[in-house]
Amino acid sequence: MLTKIAIADYMTKHLVKLTQDLSVIDAIKIMLEHKITSAPVVDDQGHLLGMFSEMDGMKVFLDSVYNQGMSGKVGDYMTKNPITVQANSSIVDLAEKFQNLPVRSFPVFEGHQMVGIISRVDLLRAFATA
C-alpha cells in the first residue's frame, strides 16, 4: 500500500547543510563531493533560509561567463522560501508534488523542525521496494 508509506520512511536524515555566507564555488564543491543535487541553507540556529541546487549552480556558471569571474555567496543564488513537506505525509502526495514542480528535492519537517530531505531518487527507491 503506497498510500501508507510516509516520507519519513525514505528521507535522508543526515543532511549536508550550507550557510548563506559560504562561497558558491565551495558550495558547488561540497555538493559534488557528496553527490547531491541540492542542500538546505541554514542560519546559525539551523533554521531553513533556502535551498541551493544544481540549478542555482547553473546561474552561477552563467553569471561567471557574462561577468568574467566566478564569485558570490550562496545567499545570493539560493532559492528562498522553498516548498517543504511534512515527514508524516504520504509518498503519493509527494509524487504529485514532484510531478507538478521542477524541484528535485524537498526539505522535510516535523512541525517546525527540519528533520531531513527527500529527493526524486528517494521516492523511486520507495516505489521499487514497496
N, CA, C and O atoms as a GROMACS GRO file, in nm:
protein
  520
    1MET      N    1   0.082  -0.119   0.000
    1MET     CA    2   0.000   0.000   0.000
    1MET      C    3   0.086   0.126   0.000
    1MET      O    4   0.134   0.169   0.105
    2LEU      N    5   0.106   0.183  -0.114
    2LEU     CA    6   0.190   0.302  -0.126
    2LEU      C    7   0.136   0.421  -0.048
    2LEU      O    8   0.213   0.503   0.001
    3THR      N    9   0.004   0.430  -0.035
    3THR     CA   10  -0.054   0.545   0.035
    3THR      C   11  -0.020   0.545   0.184
    3THR      O   12  -0.030   0.649   0.249
    4LYS      N   13   0.020   0.431   0.238
    4LYS     CA   14   0.052   0.424   0.381
    4LYS      C   15   0.200   0.449   0.410
    4LYS      O   16   0.240   0.456   0.526
    5ILE      N   17   0.281   0.462   0.305
    5ILE     CA   18   0.423   0.488   0.325
    5ILE      C   19   0.443   0.638   0.344
    5ILE      O   20   0.399   0.719   0.263
    6ALA      N   21   0.511   0.673   0.452
    6ALA     CA   22   0.535   0.814   0.484
    6ALA      C   23   0.669   0.860   0.429
    6ALA      O   24   0.761   0.781   0.411
    7ILE      N   25   0.678   0.988   0.404
    7ILE     CA   26   0.803   1.049   0.358
    7ILE      C   27   0.917   1.015   0.453
    7ILE      O   28   1.029   0.988   0.409
    8ALA      N   29   0.889   1.016   0.584
    8ALA     CA   30   0.992   0.989   0.685
    8ALA      C   31   1.059   0.854   0.666
    8ALA      O   32   1.174   0.835   0.706
    9ASP      N   33   0.989   0.758   0.605
    9ASP     CA   34   1.043   0.624   0.585
    9ASP      C   35   1.157   0.620   0.483
    9ASP      O   36   1.237   0.527   0.485
   10TYR      N   37   1.165   0.720   0.395
   10TYR     CA   38   1.264   0.717   0.288
   10TYR      C   39   1.348   0.844   0.276
   10TYR      O   40   1.435   0.853   0.189
   11MET      N   41   1.324   0.941   0.362
   11MET     CA   42   1.401   1.066   0.354
   11MET      C   43   1.545   1.043   0.401
   11MET      O   44   1.575   0.948   0.473
   12THR      N   45   1.632   1.133   0.359
   12THR     CA   46   1.770   1.134   0.407
   12THR      C   47   1.773   1.215   0.535
   12THR      O   48   1.731   1.330   0.538
   13LYS      N   49   1.825   1.154   0.640
   13LYS     CA   50   1.826   1.221   0.771
   13LYS      C   51   1.958   1.292   0.798
   13LYS      O   52   1.961   1.388   0.876
   14HIS      N   53   2.065   1.248   0.737
   14HIS     CA   54   2.196   1.309   0.758
   14HIS      C   55   2.218   1.414   0.650
   14HIS      O   56   2.258   1.382   0.538
   15LEU      N   57   2.192   1.538   0.686
   15LEU     CA   58   2.192   1.645   0.588
   15LEU      C   59   2.328   1.711   0.571
   15LEU      O   60   2.404   1.727   0.667
   16VAL      N   61   2.358   1.748   0.449
   16VAL     CA   62   2.470   1.834   0.418
   16VAL      C   63   2.409   1.973   0.411
   16VAL      O   64   2.330   2.003   0.322
   17LYS      N   65   2.446   2.058   0.507
   17LYS     CA   66   2.387   2.192   0.516
   17LYS      C   67   2.489   2.296   0.473
   17LYS      O   68   2.609   2.282   0.496
   18LEU      N   69   2.438   2.401   0.412
   18LEU     CA   70   2.520   2.513   0.369
   18LEU      C   71   2.477   2.638   0.446
   18LEU      O   72   2.368   2.643   0.502
   19THR      N   73   2.564   2.739   0.447
   19THR     CA   74   2.529   2.868   0.506
   19THR      C   75   2.522   2.972   0.395
   19THR      O   76   2.581   2.954   0.288
   20GLN      N   77   2.450   3.078   0.420
   20GLN     CA   78   2.432   3.179   0.317
   20GLN      C   79   2.560   3.257   0.288
   20GLN      O   80   2.571   3.319   0.182
   21ASP      N   81   2.657   3.256   0.380
   21ASP     CA   82   2.782   3.327   0.359
   21ASP      C   83   2.890   3.243   0.290
   21ASP      O   84   2.996   3.294   0.256
   22LEU      N   85   2.862   3.116   0.268
   22LEU     CA   86   2.957   3.027   0.201
   22LEU      C   87   2.971   3.070   0.055
   22LEU      O   88   2.872   3.107  -0.009
   23SER      N   89   3.093   3.064   0.002
   23SER     CA   90   3.111   3.098  -0.140
   23SER      C   91   3.039   2.994  -0.226
   23SER      O   92   3.032   2.877  -0.190
   24VAL      N   93   2.988   3.039  -0.339
   24VAL     CA   94   2.916   2.947  -0.427
   24VAL      C   95   3.008   2.838  -0.481
   24VAL      O   96   2.964   2.725  -0.502
   25ILE      N   97   3.134   2.871  -0.503
   25ILE     CA   98   3.230   2.770  -0.550
   25ILE      C   99   3.247   2.660  -0.446
   25ILE      O  100   3.248   2.542  -0.480
   26ASP      N  101   3.261   2.699  -0.319
   26ASP     CA  102   3.273   2.599  -0.213
   26ASP      C  103   3.146   2.516  -0.201
   26ASP      O  104   3.152   2.395  -0.177
   27ALA      N  105   3.032   2.580  -0.217
   27ALA     CA  106   2.904   2.508  -0.209
   27ALA      C  107   2.894   2.404  -0.321
   27ALA      O  108   2.851   2.291  -0.298
   28ILE      N  109   2.933   2.443  -0.440
   28ILE     CA  110   2.928   2.351  -0.554
   28ILE      C  111   3.024   2.234  -0.530
   28ILE      O  112   2.989   2.119  -0.558
   29LYS      N  113   3.143   2.262  -0.479
   29LYS     CA  114   3.239   2.155  -0.449
   29LYS      C  115   3.184   2.059  -0.344
   29LYS      O  116   3.202   1.938  -0.356
   30ILE      N  117   3.118   2.112  -0.242
   30ILE     CA  118   3.058   2.028  -0.137
   30ILE      C  119   2.950   1.938  -0.196
   30ILE      O  120   2.943   1.819  -0.166
   31MET      N  121   2.865   1.997  -0.281
   31MET     CA  122   2.758   1.918  -0.343
   31MET      C  123   2.816   1.807  -0.432
   31MET      O  124   2.766   1.695  -0.431
   32LEU      N  125   2.919   1.839  -0.507
   32LEU     CA  126   2.982   1.738  -0.592
   32LEU      C  127   3.047   1.628  -0.508
   32LEU      O  128   3.036   1.510  -0.540
   33GLU      N  129   3.114   1.668  -0.402
   33GLU     CA  130   3.180   1.572  -0.314
   33GLU      C  131   3.081   1.474  -0.252
   33GLU      O  132   3.110   1.356  -0.239
   34HIS      N  133   2.964   1.524  -0.216
   34HIS     CA  134   2.862   1.441  -0.151
   34HIS      C  135   2.763   1.380  -0.250
   34HIS      O  136   2.672   1.306  -0.211
   35LYS      N  137   2.782   1.411  -0.379
   35LYS     CA  138   2.695   1.358  -0.485
   35LYS      C  139   2.549   1.388  -0.458
   35LYS      O  140   2.463   1.300  -0.465
   36ILE      N  141   2.521   1.516  -0.428
   36ILE     CA  142   2.384   1.560  -0.404
   36ILE      C  143   2.348   1.669  -0.504
   36ILE      O  144   2.436   1.738  -0.557
   37THR      N  145   2.220   1.684  -0.529
   37THR     CA  146   2.173   1.783  -0.627
   37THR      C  147   2.126   1.912  -0.562
   37THR      O  148   2.106   2.013  -0.631
   38SER      N  149   2.109   1.911  -0.432
   38SER     CA  150   2.070   2.033  -0.360
   38SER      C  151   2.101   2.016  -0.212
   38SER      O  152   2.122   1.906  -0.162
   39ALA      N  153   2.104   2.131  -0.144
   39ALA     CA  154   2.131   2.129   0.000
   39ALA      C  155   2.057   2.243   0.067
   39ALA      O  156   2.042   2.350   0.009
   40PRO      N  157   2.009   2.220   0.189
   40PRO     CA  158   1.943   2.328   0.262
   40PRO      C  159   2.045   2.433   0.306
   40PRO      O  160   2.159   2.401   0.341
   41VAL      N  161   2.002   2.557   0.303
   41VAL     CA  162   2.083   2.668   0.352
   41VAL      C  163   2.021   2.710   0.485
   41VAL      O  164   1.902   2.742   0.492
   42VAL      N  165   2.103   2.708   0.590
   42VAL     CA  166   2.051   2.733   0.725
   42VAL      C  167   2.125   2.848   0.792
   42VAL      O  168   2.237   2.883   0.754
   43ASP      N  169   2.060   2.905   0.894
   43ASP     CA  170   2.125   3.008   0.975
   43ASP      C  171   2.199   2.942   1.092
   43ASP      O  172   2.206   2.819   1.099
   44ASP      N  173   2.253   3.022   1.183
   44ASP     CA  174   2.332   2.970   1.295
   44ASP      C  175   2.251   2.880   1.388
   44ASP      O  176   2.308   2.795   1.456
   45GLN      N  177   2.120   2.898   1.392
   45GLN     CA  178   2.034   2.814   1.476
   45GLN      C  179   1.980   2.693   1.402
   45GLN      O  180   1.903   2.615   1.459
   46GLY      N  181   2.018   2.676   1.276
   46GLY     CA  182   1.971   2.562   1.199
   46GLY      C  183   1.838   2.584   1.130
   46GLY      O  184   1.780   2.489   1.077
   47HIS      N  185   1.787   2.707   1.130
   47HIS     CA  186   1.660   2.735   1.064
   47HIS      C  187   1.680   2.746   0.913
   47HIS      O  188   1.779   2.803   0.866
   48LEU      N  189   1.587   2.690   0.839
   48LEU     CA  190   1.596   2.689   0.694
   48LEU      C  191   1.578   2.829   0.637
   48LEU      O  192   1.480   2.897   0.665
   49LEU      N  193   1.674   2.872   0.557
   49LEU     CA  194   1.668   3.001   0.488
   49LEU      C  195   1.638   2.984   0.340
   49LEU      O  196   1.580   3.072   0.277
   50GLY      N  197   1.677   2.870   0.286
   50GLY     CA  198   1.658   2.845   0.143
   50GLY      C  199   1.719   2.714   0.103
   50GLY      O  200   1.762   2.634   0.187
   51MET      N  201   1.722   2.691  -0.027
   51MET     CA  202   1.785   2.572  -0.084
   51MET      C  203   1.881   2.618  -0.193
   51MET      O  204   1.851   2.710  -0.269
   52PHE      N  205   1.996   2.552  -0.199
   52PHE     CA  206   2.091   2.578  -0.306
   52PHE      C  207   2.098   2.451  -0.388
   52PHE      O  208   2.131   2.344  -0.335
   53SER      N  209   2.066   2.461  -0.517
   53SER     CA  210   2.057   2.343  -0.601
   53SER      C  211   2.152   2.352  -0.719
   53SER      O  212   2.218   2.453  -0.742
   54GLU      N  213   2.157   2.243  -0.793
   54GLU     CA  214   2.239   2.243  -0.914
   54GLU      C  215   2.189   2.348  -1.013
   54GLU      O  216   2.268   2.405  -1.089
   55MET      N  217   2.059   2.375  -1.012
   55MET     CA  218   2.004   2.481  -1.098
   55MET      C  219   2.059   2.617  -1.056
   55MET      O  220   2.091   2.701  -1.141
   56ASP      N  221   2.069   2.640  -0.926
   56ASP     CA  222   2.129   2.764  -0.878
   56ASP      C  223   2.276   2.771  -0.919
   56ASP      O  224   2.328   2.878  -0.950
   57GLY      N  225   2.342   2.657  -0.919
   57GLY     CA  226   2.480   2.649  -0.965
   57GLY      C  227   2.493   2.687  -1.112
   57GLY      O  228   2.593   2.746  -1.152
   58MET      N  229   2.392   2.653  -1.192
   58MET     CA  230   2.393   2.692  -1.333
   58MET      C  231   2.385   2.844  -1.347
   58MET      O  232   2.448   2.903  -1.436
   59LYS      N  233   2.308   2.908  -1.259
   59LYS     CA  234   2.302   3.055  -1.259
   59LYS      C  235   2.440   3.114  -1.231
   59LYS      O  236   2.481   3.211  -1.294
   60VAL      N  237   2.510   3.054  -1.135
   60VAL     CA  238   2.645   3.098  -1.101
   60VAL      C  239   2.735   3.085  -1.224
   60VAL      O  240   2.810   3.176  -1.256
   61PHE      N  241   2.726   2.971  -1.291
   61PHE     CA  242   2.808   2.946  -1.409
   61PHE      C  243   2.781   3.052  -1.516
   61PHE      O  244   2.875   3.110  -1.570
   62LEU      N  245   2.654   3.075  -1.546
   62LEU     CA  246   2.622   3.174  -1.650
   62LEU      C  247   2.665   3.314  -1.610
   62LEU      O  248   2.715   3.389  -1.694
   63ASP      N  249   2.645   3.349  -1.484
   63ASP     CA  250   2.691   3.481  -1.438
   63ASP      C  251   2.842   3.494  -1.454
   63ASP      O  252   2.891   3.602  -1.487
   64SER      N  253   2.916   3.385  -1.430
   64SER     CA  254   3.061   3.392  -1.441
   64SER      C  255   3.104   3.412  -1.586
   64SER      O  256   3.204   3.479  -1.613
   65VAL      N  257   3.029   3.355  -1.679
   65VAL     CA  258   3.061   3.373  -1.821
   65VAL      C  259   3.040   3.519  -1.860
   65VAL      O  260   3.124   3.579  -1.927
   66TYR      N  261   2.928   3.576  -1.818
   66TYR     CA  262   2.895   3.713  -1.854
   66TYR      C  263   2.981   3.815  -1.780
   66TYR      O  264   3.014   3.920  -1.836
   67ASN      N  265   3.016   3.786  -1.657
   67ASN     CA  266   3.089   3.883  -1.574
   67ASN      C  267   3.240   3.856  -1.568
   67ASN      O  268   3.313   3.928  -1.501
   68GLN      N  269   3.286   3.753  -1.638
   68GLN     CA  270   3.428   3.719  -1.645
   68GLN      C  271   3.490   3.689  -1.509
   68GLN      O  272   3.607   3.719  -1.485
   69GLY      N  273   3.414   3.631  -1.421
   69GLY     CA  274   3.467   3.594  -1.291
   69GLY      C  275   3.361   3.521  -1.211
   69GLY      O  276   3.242   3.553  -1.221
   70MET      N  277   3.404   3.423  -1.132
   70MET     CA  278   3.308   3.345  -1.055
   70MET      C  279   3.319   3.384  -0.909
   70MET      O  280   3.419   3.354  -0.843
   71SER      N  281   3.217   3.450  -0.859
   71SER     CA  282   3.218   3.487  -0.718
   71SER      C  283   3.074   3.494  -0.670
   71SER      O  284   2.980   3.473  -0.747
   72GLY      N  285   3.059   3.523  -0.546
   72GLY     CA  286   2.926   3.534  -0.488
   72GLY      C  287   2.910   3.438  -0.372
   72GLY      O  288   2.990   3.346  -0.352
   73LYS      N  289   2.807   3.462  -0.299
   73LYS     CA  290   2.775   3.381  -0.182
   73LYS      C  291   2.649   3.299  -0.211
   73LYS      O  292   2.567   3.335  -0.296
   74VAL      N  293   2.635   3.190  -0.139
   74VAL     CA  294   2.518   3.104  -0.153
   74VAL      C  295   2.390   3.184  -0.137
   74VAL      O  296   2.293   3.163  -0.211
   75GLY      N  297   2.389   3.277  -0.041
   75GLY     CA  298   2.270   3.358  -0.017
   75GLY      C  299   2.228   3.442  -0.136
   75GLY      O  300   2.112   3.481  -0.146
   76ASP      N  301   2.322   3.471  -0.226
   76ASP     CA  302   2.291   3.550  -0.346
   76ASP      C  303   2.219   3.467  -0.452
   76ASP      O  304   2.150   3.522  -0.537
   77TYR      N  305   2.235   3.335  -0.448
   77TYR     CA  306   2.184   3.249  -0.554
   77TYR      C  307   2.080   3.147  -0.507
   77TYR      O  308   2.008   3.091  -0.590
   78MET      N  309   2.071   3.124  -0.378
   78MET     CA  310   1.980   3.019  -0.328
   78MET      C  311   1.835   3.052  -0.360
   78MET      O  312   1.799   3.168  -0.384
   79THR      N  313   1.755   2.949  -0.360
   79THR     CA  314   1.610   2.965  -0.374
   79THR      C  315   1.555   2.994  -0.236
   79THR      O  316   1.564   2.910  -0.145
   80LYS      N  317   1.498   3.112  -0.220
   80LYS     CA  318   1.442   3.150  -0.090
   80LYS      C  319   1.301   3.094  -0.076
   80LYS      O  320   1.233   3.070  -0.176
   81ASN      N  321   1.259   3.075   0.047
   81ASN     CA  322   1.124   3.024   0.077
   81ASN      C  323   1.091   2.897  -0.001
   81ASN      O  324   0.991   2.892  -0.072
   82PRO      N  325   1.175   2.794   0.013
   82PRO     CA  326   1.148   2.670  -0.061
   82PRO      C  327   1.021   2.601  -0.011
   82PRO      O  328   0.980   2.617   0.104
   83ILE      N  329   0.962   2.525  -0.099
   83ILE     CA  330   0.846   2.444  -0.063
   83ILE      C  331   0.896   2.330   0.024
   83ILE      O  332   0.996   2.266  -0.008
   84THR      N  333   0.828   2.304   0.133
   84THR     CA  334   0.866   2.198   0.225
   84THR      C  335   0.754   2.094   0.232
   84THR      O  336   0.642   2.119   0.189
   85VAL      N  337   0.788   1.979   0.287
   85VAL     CA  338   0.688   1.873   0.308
   85VAL      C  339   0.699   1.825   0.452
   85VAL      O  340   0.801   1.843   0.518
   86GLN      N  341   0.592   1.765   0.498
   86GLN     CA  342   0.588   1.712   0.634
   86GLN      C  343   0.628   1.564   0.633
   86GLN      O  344   0.590   1.489   0.542
   87ALA      N  345   0.702   1.523   0.734
   87ALA     CA  346   0.756   1.387   0.743
   87ALA      C  347   0.647   1.280   0.742
   87ALA      O  348   0.669   1.170   0.691
   88ASN      N  349   0.531   1.311   0.797
   88ASN     CA  350   0.425   1.211   0.804
   88ASN      C  351   0.334   1.208   0.681
   88ASN      O  352   0.238   1.132   0.677
   89SER      N  353   0.364   1.291   0.580
   89SER     CA  354   0.285   1.292   0.457
   89SER      C  355   0.312   1.167   0.375
   89SER      O  356   0.418   1.105   0.388
   90SER      N  357   0.218   1.130   0.292
   90SER     CA  358   0.228   1.013   0.207
   90SER      C  359   0.324   1.037   0.090
   90SER      O  360   0.332   1.149   0.038
   91ILE      N  361   0.395   0.933   0.050
   91ILE     CA  362   0.482   0.947  -0.066
   91ILE      C  363   0.401   0.965  -0.194
   91ILE      O  364   0.454   1.013  -0.294
   92VAL      N  365   0.274   0.928  -0.192
   92VAL     CA  366   0.188   0.951  -0.308
   92VAL      C  367   0.166   1.101  -0.326
   92VAL      O  368   0.171   1.152  -0.438
   93ASP      N  369   0.141   1.172  -0.216
   93ASP     CA  370   0.128   1.318  -0.223
   93ASP      C  371   0.258   1.380  -0.270
   93ASP      O  372   0.258   1.477  -0.346
   94LEU      N  373   0.368   1.325  -0.224
   94LEU     CA  374   0.500   1.373  -0.265
   94LEU      C  375   0.519   1.353  -0.416
   94LEU      O  376   0.570   1.442  -0.484
   95ALA      N  377   0.481   1.238  -0.467
   95ALA     CA  378   0.494   1.210  -0.610
   95ALA      C  379   0.417   1.313  -0.692
   95ALA      O  380   0.464   1.356  -0.798
   96GLU      N  381   0.301   1.354  -0.644
   96GLU     CA  382   0.222   1.457  -0.714
   96GLU      C  383   0.297   1.590  -0.715
   96GLU      O  384   0.296   1.661  -0.815
   97LYS      N  385   0.362   1.624  -0.603
   97LYS     CA  386   0.440   1.747  -0.598
   97LYS      C  387   0.555   1.742  -0.698
   97LYS      O  388   0.579   1.838  -0.771
   98PHE      N  389   0.626   1.630  -0.701
   98PHE     CA  390   0.736   1.616  -0.795
   98PHE      C  391   0.686   1.623  -0.940
   98PHE      O  392   0.753   1.679  -1.026
   99GLN      N  393   0.570   1.567  -0.965
   99GLN     CA  394   0.513   1.567  -1.099
   99GLN      C  395   0.480   1.710  -1.145
   99GLN      O  396   0.494   1.742  -1.263
  100ASN      N  397   0.437   1.793  -1.051
  100ASN     CA  398   0.388   1.926  -1.087
  100ASN      C  399   0.489   2.039  -1.070
  100ASN      O  400   0.462   2.152  -1.111
  101LEU      N  401   0.604   2.010  -1.012
  101LEU     CA  402   0.703   2.114  -0.986
  101LEU      C  403   0.840   2.072  -1.040
  101LEU      O  404   0.870   1.952  -1.046
  102PRO      N  405   0.924   2.169  -1.079
  102PRO     CA  406   1.056   2.134  -1.132
  102PRO      C  407   1.159   2.102  -1.023
  102PRO      O  408   1.276   2.079  -1.053
  103VAL      N  409   1.117   2.100  -0.898
  103VAL     CA  410   1.206   2.076  -0.784
  103VAL      C  411   1.249   1.930  -0.782
  103VAL      O  412   1.170   1.840  -0.810
  104ARG      N  413   1.378   1.908  -0.748
  104ARG     CA  414   1.430   1.771  -0.741
  104ARG      C  415   1.436   1.717  -0.599
  104ARG      O  416   1.455   1.597  -0.580
  105SER      N  417   1.419   1.804  -0.499
  105SER     CA  418   1.416   1.759  -0.359
  105SER      C  419   1.345   1.862  -0.274
  105SER      O  420   1.337   1.980  -0.308
  106PHE      N  421   1.294   1.814  -0.162
  106PHE     CA  422   1.222   1.900  -0.068
  106PHE      C  423   1.280   1.884   0.073
  106PHE      O  424   1.313   1.772   0.113
  107PRO      N  425   1.292   1.993   0.147
  107PRO     CA  426   1.323   1.980   0.289
  107PRO      C  427   1.203   1.916   0.360
  107PRO      O  428   1.088   1.945   0.326
  108VAL      N  429   1.231   1.830   0.456
  108VAL     CA  430   1.126   1.759   0.529
  108VAL      C  431   1.121   1.812   0.672
  108VAL      O  432   1.224   1.827   0.738
  109PHE      N  433   1.001   1.841   0.718
  109PHE     CA  434   0.981   1.896   0.852
  109PHE      C  435   0.889   1.807   0.933
  109PHE      O  436   0.801   1.740   0.880
  110GLU      N  437   0.913   1.810   1.065
  110GLU     CA  438   0.818   1.759   1.164
  110GLU      C  439   0.779   1.881   1.243
  110GLU      O  440   0.858   1.932   1.322
  111GLY      N  441   0.659   1.928   1.221
  111GLY     CA  442   0.619   2.055   1.281
  111GLY      C  443   0.704   2.167   1.224
  111GLY      O  444   0.702   2.191   1.103
  112HIS      N  445   0.778   2.236   1.310
  112HIS     CA  446   0.862   2.347   1.266
  112HIS      C  447   1.010   2.310   1.261
  112HIS      O  448   1.095   2.397   1.240
  113GLN      N  449   1.042   2.184   1.280
  113GLN     CA  450   1.181   2.137   1.283
  113GLN      C  451   1.216   2.063   1.154
  113GLN      O  452   1.146   1.970   1.114
  114MET      N  453   1.325   2.106   1.087
  114MET     CA  454   1.372   2.034   0.969
  114MET      C  455   1.439   1.904   1.014
  114MET      O  456   1.530   1.906   1.096
  115VAL      N  457   1.391   1.792   0.959
  115VAL     CA  458   1.441   1.661   1.002
  115VAL      C  459   1.504   1.581   0.889
  115VAL      O  460   1.559   1.473   0.913
  116GLY      N  461   1.497   1.632   0.767
  116GLY     CA  462   1.554   1.557   0.656
  116GLY      C  463   1.532   1.626   0.524
  116GLY      O  464   1.488   1.741   0.516
  117ILE      N  465   1.565   1.552   0.420
  117ILE     CA  466   1.542   1.598   0.283
  117ILE      C  467   1.501   1.475   0.203
  117ILE      O  468   1.548   1.364   0.228
  118ILE      N  469   1.412   1.496   0.108
  118ILE     CA  470   1.370   1.383   0.024
  118ILE      C  471   1.381   1.424  -0.122
  118ILE      O  472   1.341   1.534  -0.161
  119SER      N  473   1.436   1.332  -0.201
  119SER     CA  474   1.460   1.360  -0.342
  119SER      C  475   1.376   1.268  -0.429
  119SER      O  476   1.309   1.176  -0.381
  120ARG      N  477   1.382   1.296  -0.558
  120ARG     CA  478   1.314   1.209  -0.654
  120ARG      C  479   1.369   1.067  -0.646
  120ARG      O  480   1.295   0.970  -0.657
  121VAL      N  481   1.500   1.055  -0.629
  121VAL     CA  482   1.563   0.922  -0.619
  121VAL      C  483   1.510   0.847  -0.497
  121VAL      O  484   1.483   0.727  -0.504
  122ASP      N  485   1.494   0.918  -0.385
  122ASP     CA  486   1.439   0.854  -0.264
  122ASP      C  487   1.297   0.804  -0.291
  122ASP      O  488   1.260   0.695  -0.247
  123LEU      N  489   1.220   0.882  -0.362
  123LEU     CA  490   1.083   0.842  -0.395
  123LEU      C  491   1.083   0.717  -0.485
  123LEU      O  492   1.004   0.625  -0.462
  124LEU      N  493   1.169   0.714  -0.583
  124LEU     CA  494   1.177   0.597  -0.669
  124LEU      C  495   1.222   0.475  -0.590
  124LEU      O  496   1.176   0.363  -0.617
  125ARG      N  497   1.311   0.494  -0.495
  125ARG     CA  498   1.354   0.383  -0.409
  125ARG      C  499   1.235   0.328  -0.331
  125ARG      O  500   1.222   0.207  -0.314
  126ALA      N  501   1.149   0.417  -0.283
  126ALA     CA  502   1.030   0.374  -0.209
  126ALA      C  503   0.938   0.292  -0.299
  126ALA      O  504   0.885   0.190  -0.256
  127PHE      N  505   0.919   0.337  -0.422
  127PHE     CA  506   0.833   0.263  -0.515
  127PHE      C  507   0.890   0.126  -0.549
  127PHE      O  508   0.818   0.027  -0.560
  128ALA      N  509   1.021   0.121  -0.565
  128ALA     CA  510   1.087  -0.004  -0.604
  128ALA      C  511   1.086  -0.108  -0.492
  128ALA      O  512   1.088  -0.228  -0.520
  129THR      N  513   1.084  -0.063  -0.368
  129THR     CA  514   1.088  -0.157  -0.256
  129THR      C  515   0.951  -0.186  -0.196
  129THR      O  516   0.938  -0.272  -0.109
  130ALA      N  517   0.850  -0.115  -0.241
  130ALA     CA  518   0.715  -0.135  -0.184
  130ALA      C  519   0.650  -0.261  -0.236
  130ALA      O  520   0.537  -0.292  -0.198
   0.00000   0.00000   0.00000
